[in-house]
Amino acid sequence: MWRPTGQPPARRGVSALPAVLIGCGFALVVVIVLVIGGVVLINSTTFRQSVCNTWNNNPQDAQTPCPFQPSQ
């Protein structure tokens, strides 16, 4: 391709696909870690007890049962 002397060679367009794939991969890892952490947290009896203790100590929510309270 002809170009005037002293001009740098024409630069071809750089694809954004690798950056998009890396960004999506990173977002997917973050979502997976948050979901697994949430499941582990919800299944923790200490977490459920602390939520129910806070729930029962709040006078506004005293009429409604704690959502994590085991059914009796």
Backbone as CSV, one residue per row, in Angstrom:
resi,resn,N_x,N_y,N_z,CA_x,CA_y,CA_z,C_x,C_y,C_z
1,MET,0.852,-1.167,0.000,0.000,0.000,0.000,0.902,1.235,0.000
2,TRP,0.582,2.181,-0.821,1.397,3.384,-0.928,1.062,4.340,0.199
3,ARG,2.109,4.962,0.778,1.917,6.010,1.774,3.083,6.970,1.650
4,PRO,2.866,8.187,2.040,3.955,9.161,1.939,5.112,8.751,2.849
5,THR,6.316,9.125,2.444,7.471,8.779,3.265,7.409,9.544,4.583
6,GLY,7.919,8.934,5.627,7.913,9.559,6.939,6.659,9.287,7.737
7,GLN,5.695,8.651,7.131,4.464,8.314,7.842,4.604,6.926,8.483
8,PRO,4.124,6.758,9.696,4.181,5.427,10.290,3.250,4.476,9.542
9,PRO,3.535,3.206,9.593,2.654,2.266,8.898,1.247,2.310,9.481
10,ALA,0.275,2.059,8.639,-1.120,2.099,9.071,-1.357,1.009,10.121
11,ARG,-1.949,1.406,11.204,-2.199,0.465,12.291,-3.549,-0.205,12.077
12,ARG,-3.563,-1.484,12.206,-4.812,-2.222,12.037,-5.629,-2.123,13.327
13,GLY,-6.936,-2.240,13.216,-7.818,-2.149,14.377,-7.547,-3.276,15.359
14,VAL,-7.512,-2.930,16.625,-7.286,-3.910,17.670,-8.649,-4.422,18.126
15,SER,-8.774,-5.721,18.214,-10.040,-6.318,18.615,-10.259,-6.128,20.110
16,ALA,-11.482,-5.820,20.472,-11.831,-5.667,21.883,-12.288,-6.990,22.479
17,LEU,-12.349,-8.030,21.675,-12.863,-9.309,22.151,-12.084,-9.879,23.336
18,PRO,-10.751,-9.878,23.324,-10.055,-10.419,24.503,-10.395,-9.671,25.794
19,ALA,-10.488,-8.365,25.744,-10.820,-7.592,26.939,-12.237,-7.893,27.409
20,VAL,-13.149,-8.063,26.479,-14.529,-8.387,26.840,-14.598,-9.765,27.485
21,LEU,-13.891,-10.726,26.922,-13.896,-12.073,27.484,-13.270,-12.107,28.871
22,ILE,-12.192,-11.377,29.065,-11.549,-11.324,30.381,-12.486,-10.666,31.393
23,GLY,-13.137,-9.589,30.999,-14.077,-8.911,31.893,-15.251,-9.800,32.268
24,CYS,-15.800,-10.512,31.303,-16.924,-11.410,31.584,-16.476,-12.573,32.469
25,GLY,-15.286,-13.076,32.225,-14.761,-14.157,33.064,-14.577,-13.702,34.494
26,PHE,-14.048,-12.506,34.671,-13.860,-11.959,36.021,-15.201,-11.771,36.718
27,ALA,-16.179,-11.233,35.996,-17.514,-11.028,36.578,-18.144,-12.366,36.954
28,LEU,-17.944,-13.378,36.131,-18.495,-14.696,36.420,-17.876,-15.288,37.689
29,VAL,-16.576,-15.131,37.843,-15.899,-15.631,39.050,-16.437,-14.911,40.282
30,VAL,-16.625,-13.601,40.206,-17.153,-12.834,41.342,-18.557,-13.319,41.706
31,VAL,-19.406,-13.534,40.716,-20.768,-13.997,40.978,-20.750,-15.383,41.611
32,ILE,-19.914,-16.279,41.106,-19.840,-17.634,41.654,-19.384,-17.592,43.113
33,VAL,-18.371,-16.781,43.410,-17.879,-16.672,44.795,-18.964,-16.108,45.710
34,LEU,-19.700,-15.098,45.245,-20.764,-14.520,46.071,-21.904,-15.507,46.313
35,VAL,-22.264,-16.272,45.306,-23.348,-17.249,45.461,-22.937,-18.344,46.430
36,ILE,-21.729,-18.875,46.258,-21.257,-19.935,47.162,-21.144,-19.394,48.586
37,GLY,-20.619,-18.191,48.748,-20.517,-17.582,50.071,-21.878,-17.364,50.703
38,GLY,-22.853,-16.939,49.904,-24.209,-16.745,50.424,-24.849,-18.037,50.871
39,VAL,-24.661,-19.098,50.102,-25.222,-20.397,50.475,-24.588,-20.893,51.766
40,VAL,-23.272,-20.759,51.874,-22.588,-21.192,53.091,-23.062,-20.360,54.284
41,LEU,-23.225,-19.060,54.078,-23.660,-18.177,55.160,-25.074,-18.512,55.620
42,ILE,-25.980,-18.743,54.684,-27.374,-19.053,55.028,-27.454,-20.396,55.757
43,ASN,-26.592,-21.331,55.395,-26.616,-22.645,56.041,-25.924,-22.653,57.401
44,SER,-25.302,-21.551,57.773,-24.612,-21.469,59.054,-25.625,-21.227,60.171
45,THR,-25.607,-22.089,61.192,-26.553,-21.919,62.299,-26.242,-20.679,63.117
46,THR,-24.978,-20.326,63.227,-24.609,-19.122,63.978,-25.185,-17.882,63.310
47,PHE,-25.105,-17.828,61.994,-25.663,-16.692,61.251,-27.178,-16.624,61.442
48,ARG,-27.844,-17.753,61.326,-29.301,-17.762,61.477,-29.721,-17.362,62.882
49,GLN,-28.984,-17.827,63.892,-29.315,-17.457,65.276,-29.123,-15.969,65.504
50,SER,-28.046,-15.409,64.953,-27.808,-13.977,65.157,-28.869,-13.145,64.445
51,VAL,-29.314,-13.589,63.265,-30.379,-12.861,62.567,-31.671,-12.927,63.369
52,CYS,-31.995,-14.099,63.891,-33.238,-14.236,64.667,-33.171,-13.450,65.974
53,ASN,-32.003,-13.417,66.617,-31.866,-12.627,67.834,-32.078,-11.150,67.545
54,THR,-31.493,-10.665,66.466,-31.678,-9.261,66.080,-33.121,-9.002,65.710
55,TRP,-33.725,-9.924,64.974,-35.124,-9.799,64.538,-36.054,-9.716,65.750
56,ASN,-35.840,-10.597,66.728,-36.721,-10.644,67.897,-36.500,-9.450,68.832
57,ASN,-35.326,-8.838,68.800,-35.053,-7.677,69.648,-35.552,-6.379,69.038
58,ASN,-36.001,-6.414,67.792,-36.516,-5.227,67.125,-38.017,-5.142,67.409
59,PRO,-38.470,-4.105,68.126,-39.892,-4.045,68.495,-40.835,-3.931,67.293
60,GLN,-40.377,-3.398,66.187,-41.249,-3.256,65.018,-41.567,-4.611,64.396
61,ASP,-40.633,-5.557,64.468,-40.823,-6.863,63.849,-41.217,-7.932,64.856
62,ALA,-41.626,-7.529,66.054,-41.912,-8.506,67.101,-43.130,-9.360,66.758
63,GLN,-44.042,-8.837,65.963,-45.269,-9.574,65.643,-45.044,-10.658,64.587
64,THR,-44.029,-10.500,63.767,-43.784,-11.475,62.707,-42.650,-12.401,63.116
65,PRO,-42.781,-13.681,62.824,-41.725,-14.625,63.218,-40.473,-14.449,62.358
66,CYS,-39.355,-14.838,62.906,-38.088,-14.749,62.184,-38.142,-15.684,60.963
67,PRO,-37.726,-15.217,59.790,-37.779,-16.073,58.604,-36.823,-17.258,58.674
68,PHE,-35.800,-17.196,59.529,-34.844,-18.286,59.637,-35.150,-19.211,60.809
69,GLN,-36.247,-18.925,61.514,-36.617,-19.737,62.666,-37.026,-21.120,62.175
70,PRO,-36.480,-22.173,62.736,-36.898,-23.510,62.287,-38.356,-23.750,62.637
71,SER,-39.070,-24.396,61.743,-40.488,-24.663,61.988,-40.627,-25.677,63.115
72,GLN,-41.608,-25.449,63.962,-41.780,-26.310,65.133,-43.025,-27.126,65.052
